[in-house]
Amino acid sequence: MALPSERMKAMRERRAERGLRELRLVVPDARSATVRRRVAKQVAGLNRSHELQALERIEAVSLLDER
């Protein structure tokens, strides 16, 4: 059986032949208490009326697609 590194290389080559490529994302870990505190602090600092206006604009634009 091939080594794991060889299998990964073969998989990447097969994907490349199909026009695909690997994409890795690094995102904050929502399970972390530190991250959760930081998000809560940012949410608490939001201006409620501005956020509601933004949501109303998003909804209005999304309704244009239904016409």
Helices and strands as residue ranges (DSSP letters): H 4-17, H 33-44, H 48-64
